[in-house]
Amino acid sequence: MCFPLRFLPFLLLPVSALLAACTATRTVERAELSPPNPLPRVWVTRADHSTLVFDAPRVSGDSLIGTVSGFPERLPFSDVTALRVRESAPDRTAAVVFLGATGVFALAMYVVDHHPTYDPCGPPVDCCSVSQPDCL
């Protein structure tokens, strides 16, 4: 069975969407950025609805300090409307794995049921339309 590559983009889109389902975002408070539990990356929504991604964020006084696109940045909390972090979502990941395995199993069953049996010495033989000894 030949698999045409023109269908590859149509398969990659759902797969990438399913992989994105393995994470979730949640809103965090300013206190969660303190040193006992540092967060590696924070998405900051500003008052003008723009979003900045702070790497290695920390709180200093009334400002958020970190790197944005590799450059140091300081942002006053008065300009911040929301702080979000991305975390793993084990329940979603389990659901994606279960649905993926179920889909692969269903596809395998379809291929097995709808794939004719081939005789190396002759033309393809569909075992559903001939008696069983002819398929040996």
C-alpha beads as a LAMMPS data file, in Angstrom:
LAMMPS data file: protein, C-alpha beads

136 atoms
135 bonds

1 atom types
1 bond types

-500.0 500.0 xlo xhi
-500.0 500.0 ylo yhi
-500.0 500.0 zlo zhi

Masses

1 110.0

Atoms # bond

1 1 1 0.000 0.000 0.000
2 1 1 1.461 3.322 -1.056
3 1 1 1.001 6.388 1.146
4 1 1 0.953 9.608 -0.914
5 1 1 2.955 12.408 0.672
6 1 1 0.381 15.008 -0.322
7 1 1 -1.664 13.918 2.705
8 1 1 1.230 14.565 5.104
9 1 1 0.267 18.201 5.939
10 1 1 -3.282 17.077 6.729
11 1 1 -1.915 14.532 9.197
12 1 1 0.623 16.848 10.816
13 1 1 -1.962 19.482 11.708
14 1 1 -4.086 17.211 13.931
15 1 1 -0.985 15.627 15.452
16 1 1 0.456 19.031 16.389
17 1 1 -2.923 20.104 17.799
18 1 1 -3.043 16.948 19.901
19 1 1 0.470 17.531 21.194
20 1 1 -0.484 21.069 22.181
21 1 1 -3.274 19.550 24.252
22 1 1 -0.618 18.113 26.590
23 1 1 -0.128 21.532 28.202
24 1 1 -2.401 24.060 29.865
25 1 1 -2.001 27.676 30.895
26 1 1 -2.996 29.057 34.253
27 1 1 -2.989 32.508 35.753
28 1 1 -0.419 33.113 38.492
29 1 1 -0.151 35.739 41.175
30 1 1 2.790 38.022 41.733
31 1 1 3.731 36.123 44.925
32 1 1 4.301 32.918 42.908
33 1 1 7.277 34.571 41.196
34 1 1 9.226 34.692 44.454
35 1 1 12.536 32.792 44.803
36 1 1 11.276 29.682 46.667
37 1 1 9.492 28.493 43.507
38 1 1 10.937 30.274 40.474
39 1 1 9.116 29.876 37.191
40 1 1 11.176 29.456 34.029
41 1 1 8.833 31.424 31.738
42 1 1 5.869 33.755 32.231
43 1 1 3.475 35.203 29.644
44 1 1 2.656 38.782 30.634
45 1 1 -0.390 40.593 29.259
46 1 1 -0.002 44.346 29.410
47 1 1 -2.699 47.012 29.711
48 1 1 -2.588 47.596 25.924
49 1 1 -3.406 43.857 25.402
50 1 1 0.065 43.047 24.075
51 1 1 1.829 39.957 25.396
52 1 1 5.461 39.591 26.405
53 1 1 7.215 36.332 27.258
54 1 1 9.574 36.764 30.206
55 1 1 12.275 34.139 30.669
56 1 1 13.722 33.730 34.184
57 1 1 11.293 36.257 35.695
58 1 1 11.755 37.661 39.177
59 1 1 10.130 40.363 41.253
60 1 1 12.115 43.420 42.274
61 1 1 10.091 45.956 44.229
62 1 1 7.095 46.860 42.093
63 1 1 8.566 45.553 38.822
64 1 1 8.945 42.315 36.958
65 1 1 12.479 41.695 35.741
66 1 1 13.538 39.068 33.214
67 1 1 14.665 38.576 29.653
68 1 1 12.429 39.126 26.650
69 1 1 13.777 37.757 23.355
70 1 1 17.223 37.528 24.943
71 1 1 17.325 41.148 26.160
72 1 1 16.901 42.260 29.790
73 1 1 13.553 43.893 30.474
74 1 1 11.920 45.632 33.431
75 1 1 8.150 46.037 33.507
76 1 1 6.221 47.827 36.269
77 1 1 3.364 45.770 37.701
78 1 1 1.073 48.753 37.136
79 1 1 1.314 47.933 33.376
80 1 1 0.526 44.235 33.903
81 1 1 -3.037 42.906 33.635
82 1 1 -2.329 39.148 33.699
83 1 1 0.505 36.730 34.402
84 1 1 0.211 33.229 32.918
85 1 1 2.399 30.118 32.912
86 1 1 2.258 26.965 30.812
87 1 1 2.224 23.677 32.689
88 1 1 1.985 20.041 31.757
89 1 1 -1.506 18.560 31.803
90 1 1 -1.222 14.847 32.647
91 1 1 -4.965 14.203 32.276
92 1 1 -4.992 15.692 28.794
93 1 1 -1.856 13.764 27.877
94 1 1 -3.450 10.490 28.997
95 1 1 -6.542 11.299 26.932
96 1 1 -4.422 12.066 23.856
97 1 1 -2.496 8.794 24.242
98 1 1 -5.711 6.805 24.711
99 1 1 -7.441 8.419 21.723
100 1 1 -4.334 8.040 19.572
101 1 1 -3.968 4.350 20.425
102 1 1 -7.676 3.809 19.764
103 1 1 -7.353 5.540 16.388
104 1 1 -4.325 3.452 15.401
105 1 1 -6.152 0.280 16.436
106 1 1 -9.261 1.281 14.448
107 1 1 -7.131 2.083 11.392
108 1 1 -5.315 -1.246 11.674
109 1 1 -8.630 -3.100 11.901
110 1 1 -9.928 -1.250 8.845
111 1 1 -6.814 -2.055 6.814
112 1 1 -6.898 -5.723 7.834
113 1 1 -10.592 -6.046 6.966
114 1 1 -10.412 -4.176 3.650
115 1 1 -7.030 -5.312 2.339
116 1 1 -7.213 -8.178 -0.176
117 1 1 -4.989 -11.206 0.356
118 1 1 -2.315 -11.537 -2.317
119 1 1 -1.175 -14.835 -3.818
120 1 1 2.463 -14.548 -4.941
121 1 1 1.735 -16.894 -7.848
122 1 1 -1.331 -15.167 -9.194
123 1 1 -3.631 -12.178 -9.131
124 1 1 -4.962 -10.787 -5.846
125 1 1 -7.643 -12.929 -4.255
126 1 1 -10.311 -11.525 -1.977
127 1 1 -10.879 -14.211 0.669
128 1 1 -14.356 -12.915 1.373
129 1 1 -15.609 -13.871 -2.085
130 1 1 -13.934 -17.287 -2.478
131 1 1 -13.833 -20.383 -0.343
132 1 1 -11.143 -20.554 2.347
133 1 1 -8.942 -23.339 0.780
134 1 1 -8.371 -21.141 -2.311
135 1 1 -6.632 -18.529 -0.167
136 1 1 -3.847 -20.861 1.046

Bonds

1 1 1 2
2 1 2 3
3 1 3 4
4 1 4 5
5 1 5 6
6 1 6 7
7 1 7 8
8 1 8 9
9 1 9 10
10 1 10 11
11 1 11 12
12 1 12 13
13 1 13 14
14 1 14 15
15 1 15 16
16 1 16 17
17 1 17 18
18 1 18 19
19 1 19 20
20 1 20 21
21 1 21 22
22 1 22 23
23 1 23 24
24 1 24 25
25 1 25 26
26 1 26 27
27 1 27 28
28 1 28 29
29 1 29 30
30 1 30 31
31 1 31 32
32 1 32 33
33 1 33 34
34 1 34 35
35 1 35 36
36 1 36 37
37 1 37 38
38 1 38 39
39 1 39 40
40 1 40 41
41 1 41 42
42 1 42 43
43 1 43 44
44 1 44 45
45 1 45 46
46 1 46 47
47 1 47 48
48 1 48 49
49 1 49 50
50 1 50 51
51 1 51 52
52 1 52 53
53 1 53 54
54 1 54 55
55 1 55 56
56 1 56 57
57 1 57 58
58 1 58 59
59 1 59 60
60 1 60 61
61 1 61 62
62 1 62 63
63 1 63 64
64 1 64 65
65 1 65 66
66 1 66 67
67 1 67 68
68 1 68 69
69 1 69 70
70 1 70 71
71 1 71 72
72 1 72 73
73 1 73 74
74 1 74 75
75 1 75 76
76 1 76 77
77 1 77 78
78 1 78 79
79 1 79 80
80 1 80 81
81 1 81 82
82 1 82 83
83 1 83 84
84 1 84 85
85 1 85 86
86 1 86 87
87 1 87 88
88 1 88 89
89 1 89 90
90 1 90 91
91 1 91 92
92 1 92 93
93 1 93 94
94 1 94 95
95 1 95 96
96 1 96 97
97 1 97 98
98 1 98 99
99 1 99 100
100 1 100 101
101 1 101 102
102 1 102 103
103 1 103 104
104 1 104 105
105 1 105 106
106 1 106 107
107 1 107 108
108 1 108 109
109 1 109 110
110 1 110 111
111 1 111 112
112 1 112 113
113 1 113 114
114 1 114 115
115 1 115 116
116 1 116 117
117 1 117 118
118 1 118 119
119 1 119 120
120 1 120 121
121 1 121 122
122 1 122 123
123 1 123 124
124 1 124 125
125 1 125 126
126 1 126 127
127 1 127 128
128 1 128 129
129 1 129 130
130 1 130 131
131 1 131 132
132 1 132 133
133 1 133 134
134 1 134 135
135 1 135 136
